Amino acid sequence: MRLGVERSTGELDGIWGVIGELPVATGLRLVGEVDGDRPQHQQQSYSGLLGLIWQPWSSENLWLDTGVRRRLSGAGPDWQFTFGLTFGSSAASVAQRFDPLNDPSGANGDSSAR
């Protein structure tokens, strides 16, 4: 759930959503979502999405996703189609890359065994 301020008008607006995922095969998940928003002085808008998230290589942090969104009420397009690409990384793995004490090449000048 999010409550925000519309930049162009300065009015409050709110967005909510519920998402569920179901593993259907190795590296493949079925996704469902229902969400809504309520811009101030406008009709409540609801939509639903059905999609898939696929991880083609389990050793890589890469996911492809696609979905079909249907407007259930309110203004906006009746149908929307989405496609996406996500790269994953943990904060710990990024921090290790910048830590000179974890340099496996020995380039940090420390030749002692650990």
N, C-alpha and C positions, 0 to 999 in steps of 0.2 A: 504494500500500500504506500502511496506517495501523495503528499499534499504539497502543492507548489503554487507559484505565482506566475501567471501568464505575462511574459515580458512586454508584449505590445499593448496590453490593456491594464496591467497591474492588478487583475482580478485573480482570486483564488480558484484553483482547479484541483481535482483529485483523481487519482488513478488507482485501481485495485486489480488484482489478478490472482488466479489459482492455477498452478501448473502441476501436472503429474507425468511421470515417466514410467514405462514398463519395458524391461528387457525382453526382447522377443527372440534373439539369437545372439551368438557371440559377436560383439561389436555393433549391435543394432538395437536401438531403443525406439519405441513408439511414444510419442509425446502428445498430450492433450492440454489445452489451456482455455480458460474462460476468463475474460477480463471486461472491465468497464471503466468509463470515465465520466466525469460530470463537470464540464466547464460551467462557470457561473453564468446564469441567465440563459442556459441552453438545455436542451433535452438530454437526459441520461442516455449514454450509448453503450451497448453491450456487443461483444463479439466472441466467437469461439475459433480455436485453431486445432487442426489435427496435422501431425507431422512426424518425421523420422529424423533421428540422429544416427549417423553411421561413422564408425571409426574403422577406416579401411585397413590400417596396419596397427596391431595392438602394441607394438613396440614404439610407436610414434605418438606424440601428443598433438594429433591432428584429427579434427572432426568435421564432417560435412553434414549440413542439415537442410531440410526442405519442409515446407508446410503450406497448407491451404487454410486461409482465414475467411470466415463467413460473418458478415455483419448480422446480428440478431435483432437489433433495434437502433434507432437514432440515425444521425447523419453519417455519411461516408460511403465509400464504395461497397457494393454488395459482396464482392469477392476480391481477395488479395492472394498472391502467390509469393512465397518467400524462399530464398536460397541463401545459405550462409557457409562460412568457413571459419573455424575457430582453432587457434593455436594455444596449447596449454603449457604452462610453466609454473613451477612452484617458486616462492620467494627464496627458499633455502638454496635451490639449485642456481639461481641468479646470483645470490650472495657468494656462493663458493667460487664462481668465476672471477670475482673481483677481490678475493682474499689471497694476498701474496703468500700466506703460510700454507695454502693448499695447492701451490704450484707444483705439479708432478714433474715438470722438466728440470727442476732445480735452479731455475733462472733467478730465484730470489737470493742466491748467494749462500744459502744454508746447505752445506754438504753433509750435515750430521744425519744419522739414521733416526727415523721416528718409529 
